[in-house]
Amino acid sequence: MESKKRKLFGTDGIRGKANVEPMCVDTILRVGRAAACVFRHRNGGRHSVFLGKDTRLSCYMFESALASGLCSMGVDVLLAGPIPTPGVAFLTSEMRADAGVMISASHNAFEDNGVKFFGPDGFKLQDTVEAEIEALVASSVDLDRERPNSADVGKIVRLDDARGRYITYLKHNFSREHSLKGMKFVLDCAHGATYKIAPTVFTELGARVHVLGKDPNGTNINKHCGALNPKRLAKVVLEQRANMGIAFDGDGDRIMVCDESGHVFDGDDLLAILSKPMQERGVLGSGVVGTVMSNFGLEKYYRENGISFCRASVGDRYVVEKMRETQSMLGGEPSGHLLCLNRSTTGDGILSAILLLEELCRANQPLSFYRDLVPRFPQVLKNVKVRERKPLNELGSVSGCITSAEKELKESGRVLVRYSGTEPKARVMVEGENPDQVQRLADDIVAAIESEIGVG
């Protein structure tokens, strides 16, 4: 059985059900206090933290809790209000703040929320810094010892121009040599953090936009819309006779797009479209970084085009780490997280759309031109709810099914079984040339997991 002691920070900050430990006001207040102590010790002079959020109902209380905790320990807070996660990363560096904090549970439903931190360089905090914060959260004595006097507490400043600064940065990434005039896009903002910014950016770049998911009410973020639900986008693109559809998730760090016929392109497709032109212009660096979930067809495409490709663990922070390690400028995930390190420090849905549109303008081609660019191997993805995360090699029937599947597929496919970093689930992926074979092997592994550690 797992230890009952819960680690506060997961693979992407702190996340959980809103108003339930650890995502409750008491704990998040302490997180703010602890983070302030860590940032004060690492940097001299007056201290500030940039704070953004998405549109969830619970963001209001967590914004107040974090701001209060930070101020109580002598750190000023720069409030941005609703803004995409990559906007926080950019403005943290732009404002020369000690750190940035985003309140969001990304693509999750409104019931969940989370907190993720960025360093002064705009990159996500290192594990060692998160560990320092976590240790202080657990130590009342150390926190109380660091409490400043009443003359040295921080203040809260609302940055009314935060969105404008971020919009200007995004527009500067689209070359003046090209124009979006005469083009029409359908945008799905998922009732999330991009709902004001994305329509403004594309309108000011000359396009006509029809906007979905633009009326957040605190509980409709990601609900049947956005990057996780692109079918609605595709339908409206056809109805509007638009050139393209662009969907973001709740915090704006991922993207899905569809062409004028409604065909959906995922992150693997977009990596392929962007990578070869970047290689030809000499700005790709050492190659491209995907994840263990990237389709085998993408790897085959890169092999045939002489582009180096390597895989990182699932999660944009691991993609960034591998990119920095290998000096790659382009990376991403099938889910639509795209990273271009010569433009941004983290995944940015709006920026990714801008880079894609710039390439389409440069090539003078519609998105549909690239529909068959990457060969796709049939892939089955299944999630299994589990009661514990026991090592897979200790589950006899599960490890036996995995070994058997790998032998049967040989060099013509892949098997990947892992536990979710944020949910009590095992994720099963089987990939190969024969769809019936892939489905059968995945079903066998799922059945074995359910038998050994399944729920119910």
C-alpha positions, 0 to 999 in steps of 0.5 A, a space after each residue: 500500500 502507498 504511504 499515507 503521507 502525501 507529497 504536496 508537489 506533483 509533476 506539475 505543481 500542487 493540484 487537487 479537488 478545490 476546498 479539499 486538502 491540499 487545495 484548501 485555503 489553509 494549506 495554500 495560505 501556508 504555501 504562500 508564506 513558505 514560498 515567500 521565505 524561499 524567494 526572499 532568501 534566494 534574492 536580495 532587495 525588495 521582493 515581488 511575485 507575479 500572480 495569475 489565475 484562470 476562470 475557475 470559481 475557486 480561483 478567487 479564494 486561492 488568489 486571496 490566500 496566496 496573496 495574503 501569505 506572500 504579503 505576510 512574509 514581506 513579498 509584494 504581489 503583482 496581480 494579473 487577474 485571468 491570464 494564460 499560464 504562459 503569460 505568467 511565465 513571460 511576465 514573471 521574467 519581463 517584470 523581473 519578479 522573484 517568481 510567478 504563480 499560476 492558479 489553475 488545474 489546466 484542462 481539468 474540470 472546474 471542481 479541481 484547482 492547482 498552483 504552479 510556480 515559475 522562477 525569475 527566468 520564466 521556467 518552472 521551478 526546479 524540484 529542489 526549490 519545490 522541496 524547500 517550499 514543501 519543507 517550510 509548509 510543514 514547519 510552523 516554527 520555521 515559518 513563524 521565525 521568518 515573520 517580518 515586522 509590521 513595517 516590512 510586510 508586502 503590498 498588493 498591486 493590480 497590474 491593469 496592463 498585464 494582458 496588454 503586455 502579453 498581447 504585444 509580446 504575442 503579436 511581435 512573434 508574427 512576422 510583419 512580412 505576413 498578414 492574416 487579412 482575409 482569413 477567418 478563424 473559429 477560436 474555442 477559448 474553453 471559457 478559460 484564461 484565453 477568452 479575452 486575449 486570444 480573440 484580441 491577438 488574432 483580430 489585431 493581426 488582421 483575421 476575422 474571428 468567430 469565438 466559442 467558449 468566451 463566457 466563463 461563469 466559474 463552473 463551465 471551464 473546459 466543459 464540453 469545449 476547448 482543446 480536449 473536445 475539438 469535435 465541436 470546433 470542427 463542426 462550427 468551422 464547417 458551419 462558418 466556412 472558416 479557414 481554420 479552427 483553433 482550440 485552447 485548454 483552460 489555462 491556455 498552454 495547449 492547442 488543437 487545430 482543425 482545417 477547413 474540412 474539420 480534420 483535427 491536427 494534434 500536437 504530433 502533427 503540429 511538431 511535424 509541420 513546424 520542424 522541417 522548415 525550422 531545420 531548413 532555416 537553421 533554428 531547430 537546434 539539435 532536433 525535436 523532443 517528443 514524449 513516450 506518448 508520441 505516435 511511432 509514425 512521428 518518429 518514422 517521419 523524422 527518421 526519413 527526413 534526417 531530423 533527430 528525435 528523442 522522447 521525454 517522460 509525459 509532462 511539459 516540464 520533462 520535455 523542457 528539461 530534455 530540450 535544454 539538455 539536448 539543446 533542441 529548440 522544438 518539442 511537445 506532446 500529442 495533447 497539444 503542448 508545444 514548446 519553442 525555446 527560442 520564443 518561450 520558456 513554456 507551452 503556449 497555445 496562442 504562440 503555437 497558433 501564431 507560429 503555425 500560421 506564420 509557417 502556413 503564410 510562408 509556404 502559401 498553403 492551407 492547413 489541409 495541405 499537411 493532412 497526410 504529412 505524418 503516417 499514423 500507427 493505430 494507437 489505443 489509449 485506456 485509463 484504468 482506475 486503481 486503488 494503489 500504485 504498486 510497481 508494475 513488475 510486482 504485478 505478475 499477470 500485468 507484467 506477463 501481459 506486457 511482456 507477451 504484447 511486446 514479443 508479439 508486436 516485435 519491432 512494429 509497435 510499442 507498449 507503454 503502461 504507467 501511472 498517472 502523475 495527478 490521478 489514481 489511474 493506470 494509463 495503458 497505451 498500445 501501438 502497432 500496424 494492426 488495429 485489431 491486434 492493438 485493441 486486443 493487446 490493450 484489452 488484455 493488459 487492462 483486464 490484468 490491471 483491473 484484476 490485480 489493483 482495479 477499483 470496484 
